[in-house]
């Protein structure tokens, strides 16, 4: 299973565990992920607010409320092939 599919399953699973809309929203906020280049580069915005590879400290971190397919497609169109990195869950 690739990381995008794993991320999608995690997000969809929140509706099974938390049928209440507010509880599901909170559970989705705890799912953190970011995009990386094939050589490990971090994806973010440069000083001109353009898609770019950036230092880890400036990497964009998304959560389960963000549309992962759209984010991946937009950043890939600018930067080429990317991978999804799922970060440890927070409370």
VENNOR-V849502 format. One record per pair of residues at least 24 apart in sequence whose C-alpha atoms are under 7 Angstrom apart, sorted by the first residue. I is the first residue (numbers start at 1). GAP is how many residues later the second one is. Records with the same first field share a line. If there is no record, write none. Layout:
I=GAP + GAP
//
This chain:
3=81 + 82
4=80
11=53
28=35 + 36 + 37
29=34 + 35 + 36
30=33 + 59 + 60 + 61
31=32 + 33 + 58
32=29 + 30 + 31 + 32 + 54 + 55 + 57
33=28 + 29 + 30 + 51 + 52 + 53 + 54
34=26 + 27 + 28 + 50 + 51 + 52
35=47 + 48 + 49 + 50
36=46 + 47 + 48 + 49
37=44 + 45 + 46
38=43 + 44 + 45
51=24 + 27
52=27
//
